[in-house]
């Protein structure tokens, strides 16, 4: 998954860098505020993708004494930074430029340059989005798109998909705004289109921030993984029941598993030790992403008492 994410991010970064330069040149020739907003958007996207690559790189650092569970969450942090930048810089600058050009509209010159650049940019963005969507679809399988976004554990690929989708819509708005401003001789429409682009970027930023926040503070693995772990555990003849199965993503492909198990009465300590080792081996074989597994041996009554005590302590 990491290599697929990097491929999508690299494709988006190279495309956006080239598009940004072209848009700035076109904005200078045409005076189009919508084109300028799109140029800023492409610069922000390029910087964002560089930050995502930084996060993906740092996430591979091995665990140490200060970070015994590794650095997998680095990618979550940098994805959240991307959301903040997309909102503050991308949407902020576009909104400012849109308001400025709405209050002080300027006629668009050499509009054919805008049409050419925006049309080419849509093609480039669509190509980059295709690469990201191909990887996204490979991972999500048959899961519905919006549910897959909600349950996704790799914010890098989600960030590229969201950014590229927002970029395509923004380019379409810029193209329509430029054409309308020229056809109706109303330069103010260029400024209005910049404001619309700002709202598109803000929406994308909020979506990405919400999804990344859940991962950053600690999100459980999907229910299918938890159900599979429970099934593997309870299939062992020495286990009476699994009191509780807790999971948390420490990275896109790094899941922490904590299981409280109730063994059958009369099981000897040597059997308990062997069973715990066997269960851990089977879980890691079935789910390679379960990098760290902690198993607690506890009878059901004791587990319920601890849960009740913890709940009462939290309420007080």
ChimeraX commands (.cxc) that place a marker at each C-alpha (Angstrom):
marker #1 position 0.00,0.00,0.00 radius 0.5
marker #1 position 2.84,2.41,0.82 radius 0.5
marker #1 position 4.40,2.03,-2.65 radius 0.5
marker #1 position 0.99,2.58,-4.25 radius 0.5
marker #1 position 0.46,5.71,-2.16 radius 0.5
marker #1 position 3.86,7.10,-3.13 radius 0.5
marker #1 position 3.20,6.44,-6.80 radius 0.5
marker #1 position -0.06,8.38,-6.63 radius 0.5
marker #1 position 1.54,11.24,-4.66 radius 0.5
marker #1 position 4.50,11.52,-7.03 radius 0.5
marker #1 position 2.20,11.58,-10.05 radius 0.5
marker #1 position 0.08,14.32,-8.50 radius 0.5
marker #1 position 3.09,16.39,-7.38 radius 0.5
marker #1 position 4.82,16.41,-10.76 radius 0.5
marker #1 position 1.60,17.25,-12.56 radius 0.5
marker #1 position 0.65,20.06,-10.18 radius 0.5
marker #1 position 4.11,21.64,-10.28 radius 0.5
marker #1 position 4.01,21.86,-14.07 radius 0.5
marker #1 position 0.42,23.09,-14.06 radius 0.5
marker #1 position 1.17,25.77,-11.44 radius 0.5
marker #1 position 3.88,27.39,-13.56 radius 0.5
marker #1 position 1.65,27.36,-16.63 radius 0.5
marker #1 position -1.28,28.86,-14.71 radius 0.5
marker #1 position 0.78,31.71,-13.27 radius 0.5
marker #1 position 2.03,32.61,-16.75 radius 0.5
marker #1 position -1.51,32.47,-18.11 radius 0.5
marker #1 position -2.83,34.57,-15.20 radius 0.5
marker #1 position -0.21,37.22,-15.97 radius 0.5
marker #1 position -1.23,37.39,-19.64 radius 0.5
marker #1 position -4.98,37.30,-19.09 radius 0.5
marker #1 position -5.50,39.08,-15.78 radius 0.5
marker #1 position -7.96,36.36,-14.80 radius 0.5
marker #1 position -8.54,36.11,-11.03 radius 0.5
marker #1 position -9.95,32.61,-11.45 radius 0.5
marker #1 position -6.75,31.58,-13.22 radius 0.5
marker #1 position -4.67,33.13,-10.44 radius 0.5
marker #1 position -6.71,31.25,-7.83 radius 0.5
marker #1 position -6.14,28.03,-9.72 radius 0.5
marker #1 position -2.41,28.75,-9.88 radius 0.5
marker #1 position -2.30,29.22,-6.11 radius 0.5
marker #1 position -4.32,26.03,-5.73 radius 0.5
marker #1 position -1.75,24.09,-7.79 radius 0.5
marker #1 position 1.15,25.52,-5.74 radius 0.5
marker #1 position -0.57,24.50,-2.51 radius 0.5
marker #1 position -1.27,21.03,-3.89 radius 0.5
marker #1 position 2.37,20.63,-4.93 radius 0.5
marker #1 position 3.57,21.61,-1.46 radius 0.5
marker #1 position 0.98,19.37,0.14 radius 0.5
marker #1 position 2.13,16.37,-1.84 radius 0.5
marker #1 position 5.72,17.06,-0.80 radius 0.5
marker #1 position 4.56,17.01,2.84 radius 0.5
marker #1 position 2.74,13.72,2.27 radius 0.5
marker #1 position 5.92,12.20,0.87 radius 0.5
marker #1 position 7.78,13.48,3.93 radius 0.5
marker #1 position 5.20,11.81,6.16 radius 0.5
marker #1 position 5.37,8.52,4.25 radius 0.5
marker #1 position 9.16,8.57,4.51 radius 0.5
marker #1 position 9.28,9.37,8.23 radius 0.5
marker #1 position 6.62,6.76,8.98 radius 0.5
marker #1 position 9.08,4.03,7.99 radius 0.5
marker #1 position 11.56,4.90,10.75 radius 0.5
marker #1 position 12.10,1.95,13.11 radius 0.5
marker #1 position 10.83,2.03,16.68 radius 0.5
marker #1 position 13.16,3.34,19.39 radius 0.5
marker #1 position 13.11,3.99,23.13 radius 0.5
marker #1 position 11.30,7.30,22.76 radius 0.5
marker #1 position 8.75,5.88,20.29 radius 0.5
marker #1 position 8.42,2.18,21.10 radius 0.5
marker #1 position 5.44,1.78,18.74 radius 0.5
marker #1 position 7.29,3.34,15.82 radius 0.5
marker #1 position 6.62,6.44,13.73 radius 0.5
marker #1 position 3.68,5.23,11.66 radius 0.5
marker #1 position 1.49,8.12,12.78 radius 0.5
marker #1 position 3.83,10.63,11.15 radius 0.5
marker #1 position 1.81,10.24,7.95 radius 0.5
marker #1 position -1.37,11.11,9.89 radius 0.5
marker #1 position 0.21,14.28,11.29 radius 0.5
marker #1 position 1.46,15.51,7.93 radius 0.5
marker #1 position -1.87,14.71,6.28 radius 0.5
marker #1 position -3.55,16.92,8.89 radius 0.5
marker #1 position -1.04,19.69,8.12 radius 0.5
marker #1 position -2.00,19.31,4.46 radius 0.5
marker #1 position -5.66,19.85,5.37 radius 0.5
marker #1 position -4.79,22.98,7.34 radius 0.5
marker #1 position -2.72,24.41,4.48 radius 0.5
marker #1 position -5.38,23.59,1.92 radius 0.5
marker #1 position -7.92,25.51,4.00 radius 0.5
marker #1 position -5.80,28.46,5.13 radius 0.5
marker #1 position -3.62,29.06,2.08 radius 0.5
marker #1 position -5.51,27.52,-0.82 radius 0.5
marker #1 position -9.03,28.54,0.16 radius 0.5
marker #1 position -7.90,31.72,1.93 radius 0.5
marker #1 position -5.92,33.19,-0.96 radius 0.5
marker #1 position -8.60,32.21,-3.49 radius 0.5
marker #1 position -11.30,33.85,-1.38 radius 0.5
marker #1 position -9.25,37.03,-0.94 radius 0.5
marker #1 position -8.48,37.23,-4.65 radius 0.5
marker #1 position -12.12,36.58,-5.50 radius 0.5
marker #1 position -13.41,39.32,-3.20 radius 0.5
marker #1 position -10.79,41.76,-4.48 radius 0.5
marker #1 position -11.62,41.13,-8.13 radius 0.5
marker #1 position -15.35,41.23,-7.39 radius 0.5
marker #1 position -15.05,44.66,-5.82 radius 0.5
marker #1 position -12.55,45.88,-8.42 radius 0.5
marker #1 position -13.19,43.79,-11.55 radius 0.5
marker #1 position -10.70,43.91,-14.40 radius 0.5
marker #1 position -11.41,42.83,-17.98 radius 0.5
marker #1 position -9.95,39.50,-19.09 radius 0.5
marker #1 position -7.52,39.73,-22.00 radius 0.5
marker #1 position -6.22,36.94,-24.21 radius 0.5
marker #1 position -8.98,34.67,-22.96 radius 0.5
marker #1 position -8.00,31.96,-25.43 radius 0.5
marker #1 position -4.87,31.38,-23.32 radius 0.5
marker #1 position -7.07,30.69,-20.30 radius 0.5
marker #1 position -9.18,28.23,-22.26 radius 0.5
marker #1 position -6.10,26.40,-23.50 radius 0.5
marker #1 position -4.38,26.24,-20.11 radius 0.5
marker #1 position -7.50,25.30,-18.16 radius 0.5
marker #1 position -8.42,22.57,-20.66 radius 0.5
marker #1 position -4.91,21.14,-20.51 radius 0.5
marker #1 position -4.91,21.35,-16.71 radius 0.5
marker #1 position -8.17,19.39,-16.53 radius 0.5
marker #1 position -6.56,16.63,-18.60 radius 0.5
marker #1 position -3.44,16.57,-16.40 radius 0.5
marker #1 position -5.45,16.58,-13.17 radius 0.5
marker #1 position -7.71,13.84,-14.50 radius 0.5
marker #1 position -4.64,11.72,-15.30 radius 0.5
marker #1 position -3.20,12.19,-11.80 radius 0.5
marker #1 position -6.61,11.52,-10.26 radius 0.5
marker #1 position -6.89,8.32,-12.31 radius 0.5
marker #1 position -3.64,7.01,-10.81 radius 0.5
marker #1 position -4.86,7.80,-7.29 radius 0.5
marker #1 position -8.33,6.35,-7.90 radius 0.5
marker #1 position -6.85,3.18,-9.36 radius 0.5
marker #1 position -4.90,2.59,-6.14 radius 0.5
marker #1 position -7.89,3.63,-4.01 radius 0.5
marker #1 position -10.21,1.24,-5.85 radius 0.5
marker #1 position -7.69,-1.58,-5.49 radius 0.5
marker #1 position -7.75,-1.15,-1.72 radius 0.5
marker #1 position -11.47,-0.52,-1.23 radius 0.5
marker #1 position -12.57,-3.51,-3.33 radius 0.5
marker #1 position -16.36,-3.66,-3.36 radius 0.5
marker #1 position -16.85,-1.20,-0.49 radius 0.5
marker #1 position -18.96,1.84,-1.49 radius 0.5
marker #1 position -16.84,4.94,-2.20 radius 0.5
marker #1 position -18.02,7.19,0.63 radius 0.5
marker #1 position -17.87,4.36,3.15 radius 0.5
marker #1 position -14.36,3.50,1.93 radius 0.5
marker #1 position -13.26,7.10,2.46 radius 0.5
marker #1 position -14.71,7.05,5.97 radius 0.5
marker #1 position -12.96,3.77,6.80 radius 0.5
marker #1 position -9.68,4.46,4.97 radius 0.5
marker #1 position -6.52,4.16,7.07 radius 0.5
marker #1 position -4.09,5.61,4.52 radius 0.5
marker #1 position -4.57,9.40,4.49 radius 0.5
marker #1 position -1.98,9.92,1.74 radius 0.5
marker #1 position -4.05,8.26,-0.96 radius 0.5
marker #1 position -7.25,9.88,0.36 radius 0.5
marker #1 position -5.57,13.30,0.32 radius 0.5
marker #1 position -4.54,12.90,-3.32 radius 0.5
marker #1 position -8.01,11.70,-4.36 radius 0.5
marker #1 position -9.74,14.56,-2.49 radius 0.5
marker #1 position -7.30,17.22,-3.72 radius 0.5
marker #1 position -7.39,16.08,-7.33 radius 0.5
marker #1 position -11.18,15.84,-7.33 radius 0.5
marker #1 position -11.42,19.35,-5.86 radius 0.5
marker #1 position -8.91,20.54,-8.45 radius 0.5
marker #1 position -10.97,19.19,-11.34 radius 0.5
marker #1 position -14.13,20.87,-10.06 radius 0.5
marker #1 position -12.18,24.09,-9.46 radius 0.5
marker #1 position -10.83,24.06,-13.01 radius 0.5
marker #1 position -14.32,23.54,-14.42 radius 0.5
marker #1 position -15.57,26.51,-12.37 radius 0.5
marker #1 position -12.65,28.63,-13.56 radius 0.5
marker #1 position -13.34,27.67,-17.19 radius 0.5
marker #1 position -17.04,28.49,-16.88 radius 0.5
marker #1 position -16.30,31.74,-15.05 radius 0.5
marker #1 position -13.81,32.89,-17.65 radius 0.5
marker #1 position -16.15,32.03,-20.53 radius 0.5
marker #1 position -19.10,33.76,-18.86 radius 0.5
marker #1 position -17.08,36.87,-18.02 radius 0.5
marker #1 position -15.99,37.17,-21.65 radius 0.5
marker #1 position -19.31,36.30,-23.26 radius 0.5
marker #1 position -21.38,38.59,-21.04 radius 0.5
marker #1 position -18.70,41.28,-20.74 radius 0.5
marker #1 position -18.96,40.99,-16.95 radius 0.5
marker #1 position -15.43,40.75,-15.47 radius 0.5
marker #1 position -16.98,40.46,-12.01 radius 0.5
marker #1 position -17.87,36.86,-12.82 radius 0.5
marker #1 position -14.17,36.00,-12.73 radius 0.5
marker #1 position -14.01,37.15,-9.12 radius 0.5
marker #1 position -17.15,35.25,-8.23 radius 0.5
marker #1 position -15.73,32.07,-9.72 radius 0.5
marker #1 position -12.66,32.52,-7.50 radius 0.5
marker #1 position -14.90,32.67,-4.44 radius 0.5
marker #1 position -16.65,29.47,-5.57 radius 0.5
marker #1 position -13.24,27.81,-5.97 radius 0.5
marker #1 position -12.37,28.92,-2.43 radius 0.5
marker #1 position -15.45,27.16,-1.07 radius 0.5
marker #1 position -14.58,24.00,-3.03 radius 0.5
marker #1 position -11.09,23.98,-1.51 radius 0.5
marker #1 position -12.45,24.69,1.96 radius 0.5
marker #1 position -14.86,21.76,1.67 radius 0.5
marker #1 position -12.07,19.43,0.57 radius 0.5
marker #1 position -9.88,20.63,3.45 radius 0.5
marker #1 position -12.60,20.06,6.04 radius 0.5
marker #1 position -13.29,16.55,4.72 radius 0.5
marker #1 position -9.60,15.66,4.84 radius 0.5
marker #1 position -9.16,17.20,8.31 radius 0.5
marker #1 position -12.11,15.26,9.76 radius 0.5
marker #1 position -10.87,11.95,8.33 radius 0.5
marker #1 position -7.27,12.54,9.44 radius 0.5
marker #1 position -8.23,13.70,12.94 radius 0.5
marker #1 position -9.87,10.35,13.71 radius 0.5
marker #1 position -6.68,8.52,12.71 radius 0.5
marker #1 position -4.43,10.98,14.52 radius 0.5
marker #1 position -6.11,10.51,17.90 radius 0.5
marker #1 position -6.36,6.74,17.49 radius 0.5
marker #1 position -8.88,4.88,15.35 radius 0.5
marker #1 position -9.81,1.21,15.53 radius 0.5
marker #1 position -9.24,-1.17,12.65 radius 0.5
marker #1 position -12.26,-1.93,10.50 radius 0.5
marker #1 position -14.87,-4.26,11.91 radius 0.5
marker #1 position -13.99,-7.07,9.50 radius 0.5
marker #1 position -10.47,-7.29,10.94 radius 0.5
marker #1 position -11.74,-7.24,14.53 radius 0.5
marker #1 position -14.32,-9.95,13.74 radius 0.5
marker #1 position -11.65,-12.10,12.10 radius 0.5
marker #1 position -9.36,-11.75,15.12 radius 0.5
marker #1 position -12.20,-12.75,17.45 radius 0.5
marker #1 position -13.01,-15.78,15.29 radius 0.5
marker #1 position -9.38,-16.95,15.24 radius 0.5
marker #1 position -9.05,-16.52,18.99 radius 0.5
marker #1 position -12.30,-18.25,19.94 radius 0.5
marker #1 position -11.59,-21.17,17.59 radius 0.5
marker #1 position -8.86,-22.35,19.95 radius 0.5
marker #1 position -10.18,-25.18,22.17 radius 0.5
marker #1 position -8.46,-23.74,25.26 radius 0.5
marker #1 position -10.36,-20.44,25.00 radius 0.5
marker #1 position -13.80,-20.11,26.53 radius 0.5
marker #1 position -14.45,-16.66,25.10 radius 0.5
marker #1 position -12.77,-13.42,24.11 radius 0.5
marker #1 position -13.77,-10.84,26.71 radius 0.5
marker #1 position -12.68,-7.93,24.57 radius 0.5
marker #1 position -10.78,-7.29,21.33 radius 0.5
marker #1 position -9.30,-3.81,21.03 radius 0.5
marker #1 position -7.49,-2.55,17.92 radius 0.5
marker #1 position -5.87,0.72,16.98 radius 0.5
marker #1 position -4.02,1.87,13.87 radius 0.5
marker #1 position -0.49,3.05,14.59 radius 0.5
marker #1 position -0.02,3.54,10.85 radius 0.5
marker #1 position -1.78,2.63,7.59 radius 0.5
marker #1 position -0.39,-0.93,7.74 radius 0.5
marker #1 position 0.43,-1.13,11.45 radius 0.5
marker #1 position -2.32,-2.32,13.80 radius 0.5
marker #1 position -2.03,-2.69,17.56 radius 0.5
marker #1 position -4.14,-5.56,18.96 radius 0.5
marker #1 position -5.04,-5.98,22.62 radius 0.5
marker #1 position -7.10,-9.07,23.52 radius 0.5
marker #1 position -8.56,-10.05,26.88 radius 0.5
marker #1 position -9.13,-13.82,26.87 radius 0.5
marker #1 position -11.03,-16.08,29.25 radius 0.5
marker #1 position -9.50,-19.56,29.31 radius 0.5
marker #1 position -11.50,-22.66,30.17 radius 0.5
marker #1 position -11.30,-23.81,33.77 radius 0.5
marker #1 position -8.61,-26.34,34.52 radius 0.5
marker #1 position -6.24,-25.33,31.72 radius 0.5
marker #1 position -2.65,-25.62,33.01 radius 0.5
marker #1 position -0.22,-22.69,32.91 radius 0.5
marker #1 position 2.02,-24.39,30.34 radius 0.5
marker #1 position -0.97,-24.78,28.02 radius 0.5
marker #1 position -1.90,-21.13,28.54 radius 0.5
marker #1 position 1.61,-20.01,27.55 radius 0.5
marker #1 position 1.64,-22.22,24.47 radius 0.5
marker #1 position -1.88,-21.14,23.47 radius 0.5
marker #1 position -0.98,-17.46,23.73 radius 0.5
marker #1 position 2.07,-17.99,21.51 radius 0.5
marker #1 position 0.07,-20.02,19.01 radius 0.5
marker #1 position -2.71,-17.43,18.82 radius 0.5
marker #1 position -0.21,-14.62,18.26 radius 0.5
marker #1 position 1.46,-16.59,15.47 radius 0.5
marker #1 position -1.87,-17.37,13.77 radius 0.5
marker #1 position -3.05,-13.77,14.01 radius 0.5
marker #1 position 0.13,-12.39,12.45 radius 0.5
marker #1 position -0.05,-14.96,9.66 radius 0.5
marker #1 position -3.69,-14.12,8.91 radius 0.5
marker #1 position -3.21,-10.37,9.30 radius 0.5
marker #1 position 0.35,-9.15,8.59 radius 0.5
marker #1 position -0.72,-5.61,9.51 radius 0.5
marker #1 position -1.15,-6.76,13.15 radius 0.5
marker #1 position 2.39,-5.83,14.06 radius 0.5
marker #1 position 1.95,-5.77,17.87 radius 0.5
marker #1 position -0.31,-8.16,19.77 radius 0.5
marker #1 position -0.86,-8.07,23.52 radius 0.5
marker #1 position -2.91,-10.82,25.13 radius 0.5
marker #1 position -4.33,-10.54,28.63 radius 0.5
marker #1 position -5.51,-13.67,30.44 radius 0.5
marker #1 position -8.51,-12.82,32.60 radius 0.5
marker #1 position -11.73,-14.52,33.66 radius 0.5
marker #1 position -15.00,-12.97,32.52 radius 0.5
marker #1 position -16.09,-11.83,35.97 radius 0.5
marker #1 position -12.78,-10.10,36.64 radius 0.5
marker #1 position -12.88,-8.38,33.27 radius 0.5
marker #1 position -16.39,-7.04,33.93 radius 0.5
marker #1 position -15.36,-5.80,37.40 radius 0.5
marker #1 position -12.41,-3.91,35.90 radius 0.5
marker #1 position -14.62,-2.37,33.24 radius 0.5
marker #1 position -17.17,-1.24,35.84 radius 0.5
marker #1 position -14.47,0.25,38.05 radius 0.5
marker #1 position -12.91,2.08,35.11 radius 0.5
marker #1 position -16.30,3.49,34.10 radius 0.5
marker #1 position -17.06,4.69,37.61 radius 0.5
marker #1 position -13.63,6.27,37.85 radius 0.5
marker #1 position -14.14,8.13,34.58 radius 0.5
marker #1 position -17.51,9.47,35.74 radius 0.5
marker #1 position -16.02,10.82,38.96 radius 0.5
marker link #1:1,2 radius 0.2
marker link #1:2,3 radius 0.2
marker link #1:3,4 radius 0.2
marker link #1:4,5 radius 0.2
marker link #1:5,6 radius 0.2
marker link #1:6,7 radius 0.2
marker link #1:7,8 radius 0.2
marker link #1:8,9 radius 0.2
marker link #1:9,10 radius 0.2
marker link #1:10,11 radius 0.2
marker link #1:11,12 radius 0.2
marker link #1:12,13 radius 0.2
marker link #1:13,14 radius 0.2
marker link #1:14,15 radius 0.2
marker link #1:15,16 radius 0.2
marker link #1:16,17 radius 0.2
marker link #1:17,18 radius 0.2
marker link #1:18,19 radius 0.2
marker link #1:19,20 radius 0.2
marker link #1:20,21 radius 0.2
marker link #1:21,22 radius 0.2
marker link #1:22,23 radius 0.2
marker link #1:23,24 radius 0.2
marker link #1:24,25 radius 0.2
marker link #1:25,26 radius 0.2
marker link #1:26,27 radius 0.2
marker link #1:27,28 radius 0.2
marker link #1:28,29 radius 0.2
marker link #1:29,30 radius 0.2
marker link #1:30,31 radius 0.2
marker link #1:31,32 radius 0.2
marker link #1:32,33 radius 0.2
marker link #1:33,34 radius 0.2
marker link #1:34,35 radius 0.2
marker link #1:35,36 radius 0.2
marker link #1:36,37 radius 0.2
marker link #1:37,38 radius 0.2
marker link #1:38,39 radius 0.2
marker link #1:39,40 radius 0.2
marker link #1:40,41 radius 0.2
marker link #1:41,42 radius 0.2
marker link #1:42,43 radius 0.2
marker link #1:43,44 radius 0.2
marker link #1:44,45 radius 0.2
marker link #1:45,46 radius 0.2
marker link #1:46,47 radius 0.2
marker link #1:47,48 radius 0.2
marker link #1:48,49 radius 0.2
marker link #1:49,50 radius 0.2
marker link #1:50,51 radius 0.2
marker link #1:51,52 radius 0.2
marker link #1:52,53 radius 0.2
marker link #1:53,54 radius 0.2
marker link #1:54,55 radius 0.2
marker link #1:55,56 radius 0.2
marker link #1:56,57 radius 0.2
marker link #1:57,58 radius 0.2
marker link #1:58,59 radius 0.2
marker link #1:59,60 radius 0.2
marker link #1:60,61 radius 0.2
marker link #1:61,62 radius 0.2
marker link #1:62,63 radius 0.2
marker link #1:63,64 radius 0.2
marker link #1:64,65 radius 0.2
marker link #1:65,66 radius 0.2
marker link #1:66,67 radius 0.2
marker link #1:67,68 radius 0.2
marker link #1:68,69 radius 0.2
marker link #1:69,70 radius 0.2
marker link #1:70,71 radius 0.2
marker link #1:71,72 radius 0.2
marker link #1:72,73 radius 0.2
marker link #1:73,74 radius 0.2
marker link #1:74,75 radius 0.2
marker link #1:75,76 radius 0.2
marker link #1:76,77 radius 0.2
marker link #1:77,78 radius 0.2
marker link #1:78,79 radius 0.2
marker link #1:79,80 radius 0.2
marker link #1:80,81 radius 0.2
marker link #1:81,82 radius 0.2
marker link #1:82,83 radius 0.2
marker link #1:83,84 radius 0.2
marker link #1:84,85 radius 0.2
marker link #1:85,86 radius 0.2
marker link #1:86,87 radius 0.2
marker link #1:87,88 radius 0.2
marker link #1:88,89 radius 0.2
marker link #1:89,90 radius 0.2
marker link #1:90,91 radius 0.2
marker link #1:91,92 radius 0.2
marker link #1:92,93 radius 0.2
marker link #1:93,94 radius 0.2
marker link #1:94,95 radius 0.2
marker link #1:95,96 radius 0.2
marker link #1:96,97 radius 0.2
marker link #1:97,98 radius 0.2
marker link #1:98,99 radius 0.2
marker link #1:99,100 radius 0.2
marker link #1:100,101 radius 0.2
marker link #1:101,102 radius 0.2
marker link #1:102,103 radius 0.2
marker link #1:103,104 radius 0.2
marker link #1:104,105 radius 0.2
marker link #1:105,106 radius 0.2
marker link #1:106,107 radius 0.2
marker link #1:107,108 radius 0.2
marker link #1:108,109 radius 0.2
marker link #1:109,110 radius 0.2
marker link #1:110,111 radius 0.2
marker link #1:111,112 radius 0.2
marker link #1:112,113 radius 0.2
marker link #1:113,114 radius 0.2
marker link #1:114,115 radius 0.2
marker link #1:115,116 radius 0.2
marker link #1:116,117 radius 0.2
marker link #1:117,118 radius 0.2
marker link #1:118,119 radius 0.2
marker link #1:119,120 radius 0.2
marker link #1:120,121 radius 0.2
marker link #1:121,122 radius 0.2
marker link #1:122,123 radius 0.2
marker link #1:123,124 radius 0.2
marker link #1:124,125 radius 0.2
marker link #1:125,126 radius 0.2
marker link #1:126,127 radius 0.2
marker link #1:127,128 radius 0.2
marker link #1:128,129 radius 0.2
marker link #1:129,130 radius 0.2
marker link #1:130,131 radius 0.2
marker link #1:131,132 radius 0.2
marker link #1:132,133 radius 0.2
marker link #1:133,134 radius 0.2
marker link #1:134,135 radius 0.2
marker link #1:135,136 radius 0.2
marker link #1:136,137 radius 0.2
marker link #1:137,138 radius 0.2
marker link #1:138,139 radius 0.2
marker link #1:139,140 radius 0.2
marker link #1:140,141 radius 0.2
marker link #1:141,142 radius 0.2
marker link #1:142,143 radius 0.2
marker link #1:143,144 radius 0.2
marker link #1:144,145 radius 0.2
marker link #1:145,146 radius 0.2
marker link #1:146,147 radius 0.2
marker link #1:147,148 radius 0.2
marker link #1:148,149 radius 0.2
marker link #1:149,150 radius 0.2
marker link #1:150,151 radius 0.2
marker link #1:151,152 radius 0.2
marker link #1:152,153 radius 0.2
marker link #1:153,154 radius 0.2
marker link #1:154,155 radius 0.2
marker link #1:155,156 radius 0.2
marker link #1:156,157 radius 0.2
marker link #1:157,158 radius 0.2
marker link #1:158,159 radius 0.2
marker link #1:159,160 radius 0.2
marker link #1:160,161 radius 0.2
marker link #1:161,162 radius 0.2
marker link #1:162,163 radius 0.2
marker link #1:163,164 radius 0.2
marker link #1:164,165 radius 0.2
marker link #1:165,166 radius 0.2
marker link #1:166,167 radius 0.2
marker link #1:167,168 radius 0.2
marker link #1:168,169 radius 0.2
marker link #1:169,170 radius 0.2
marker link #1:170,171 radius 0.2
marker link #1:171,172 radius 0.2
marker link #1:172,173 radius 0.2
marker link #1:173,174 radius 0.2
marker link #1:174,175 radius 0.2
marker link #1:175,176 radius 0.2
marker link #1:176,177 radius 0.2
marker link #1:177,178 radius 0.2
marker link #1:178,179 radius 0.2
marker link #1:179,180 radius 0.2
marker link #1:180,181 radius 0.2
marker link #1:181,182 radius 0.2
marker link #1:182,183 radius 0.2
marker link #1:183,184 radius 0.2
marker link #1:184,185 radius 0.2
marker link #1:185,186 radius 0.2
marker link #1:186,187 radius 0.2
marker link #1:187,188 radius 0.2
marker link #1:188,189 radius 0.2
marker link #1:189,190 radius 0.2
marker link #1:190,191 radius 0.2
marker link #1:191,192 radius 0.2
marker link #1:192,193 radius 0.2
marker link #1:193,194 radius 0.2
marker link #1:194,195 radius 0.2
marker link #1:195,196 radius 0.2
marker link #1:196,197 radius 0.2
marker link #1:197,198 radius 0.2
marker link #1:198,199 radius 0.2
marker link #1:199,200 radius 0.2
marker link #1:200,201 radius 0.2
marker link #1:201,202 radius 0.2
marker link #1:202,203 radius 0.2
marker link #1:203,204 radius 0.2
marker link #1:204,205 radius 0.2
marker link #1:205,206 radius 0.2
marker link #1:206,207 radius 0.2
marker link #1:207,208 radius 0.2
marker link #1:208,209 radius 0.2
marker link #1:209,210 radius 0.2
marker link #1:210,211 radius 0.2
marker link #1:211,212 radius 0.2
marker link #1:212,213 radius 0.2
marker link #1:213,214 radius 0.2
marker link #1:214,215 radius 0.2
marker link #1:215,216 radius 0.2
marker link #1:216,217 radius 0.2
marker link #1:217,218 radius 0.2
marker link #1:218,219 radius 0.2
marker link #1:219,220 radius 0.2
marker link #1:220,221 radius 0.2
marker link #1:221,222 radius 0.2
marker link #1:222,223 radius 0.2
marker link #1:223,224 radius 0.2
marker link #1:224,225 radius 0.2
marker link #1:225,226 radius 0.2
marker link #1:226,227 radius 0.2
marker link #1:227,228 radius 0.2
marker link #1:228,229 radius 0.2
marker link #1:229,230 radius 0.2
marker link #1:230,231 radius 0.2
marker link #1:231,232 radius 0.2
marker link #1:232,233 radius 0.2
marker link #1:233,234 radius 0.2
marker link #1:234,235 radius 0.2
marker link #1:235,236 radius 0.2
marker link #1:236,237 radius 0.2
marker link #1:237,238 radius 0.2
marker link #1:238,239 radius 0.2
marker link #1:239,240 radius 0.2
marker link #1:240,241 radius 0.2
marker link #1:241,242 radius 0.2
marker link #1:242,243 radius 0.2
marker link #1:243,244 radius 0.2
marker link #1:244,245 radius 0.2
marker link #1:245,246 radius 0.2
marker link #1:246,247 radius 0.2
marker link #1:247,248 radius 0.2
marker link #1:248,249 radius 0.2
marker link #1:249,250 radius 0.2
marker link #1:250,251 radius 0.2
marker link #1:251,252 radius 0.2
marker link #1:252,253 radius 0.2
marker link #1:253,254 radius 0.2
marker link #1:254,255 radius 0.2
marker link #1:255,256 radius 0.2
marker link #1:256,257 radius 0.2
marker link #1:257,258 radius 0.2
marker link #1:258,259 radius 0.2
marker link #1:259,260 radius 0.2
marker link #1:260,261 radius 0.2
marker link #1:261,262 radius 0.2
marker link #1:262,263 radius 0.2
marker link #1:263,264 radius 0.2
marker link #1:264,265 radius 0.2
marker link #1:265,266 radius 0.2
marker link #1:266,267 radius 0.2
marker link #1:267,268 radius 0.2
marker link #1:268,269 radius 0.2
marker link #1:269,270 radius 0.2
marker link #1:270,271 radius 0.2
marker link #1:271,272 radius 0.2
marker link #1:272,273 radius 0.2
marker link #1:273,274 radius 0.2
marker link #1:274,275 radius 0.2
marker link #1:275,276 radius 0.2
marker link #1:276,277 radius 0.2
marker link #1:277,278 radius 0.2
marker link #1:278,279 radius 0.2
marker link #1:279,280 radius 0.2
marker link #1:280,281 radius 0.2
marker link #1:281,282 radius 0.2
marker link #1:282,283 radius 0.2
marker link #1:283,284 radius 0.2
marker link #1:284,285 radius 0.2
marker link #1:285,286 radius 0.2
marker link #1:286,287 radius 0.2
marker link #1:287,288 radius 0.2
marker link #1:288,289 radius 0.2
marker link #1:289,290 radius 0.2
marker link #1:290,291 radius 0.2
marker link #1:291,292 radius 0.2
marker link #1:292,293 radius 0.2
marker link #1:293,294 radius 0.2
marker link #1:294,295 radius 0.2
marker link #1:295,296 radius 0.2
marker link #1:296,297 radius 0.2
marker link #1:297,298 radius 0.2
marker link #1:298,299 radius 0.2
marker link #1:299,300 radius 0.2
marker link #1:300,301 radius 0.2
marker link #1:301,302 radius 0.2
marker link #1:302,303 radius 0.2
marker link #1:303,304 radius 0.2
marker link #1:304,305 radius 0.2
marker link #1:305,306 radius 0.2
marker link #1:306,307 radius 0.2
marker link #1:307,308 radius 0.2
marker link #1:308,309 radius 0.2
marker link #1:309,310 radius 0.2
marker link #1:310,311 radius 0.2
marker link #1:311,312 radius 0.2
marker link #1:312,313 radius 0.2
marker link #1:313,314 radius 0.2
marker link #1:314,315 radius 0.2
marker link #1:315,316 radius 0.2
view
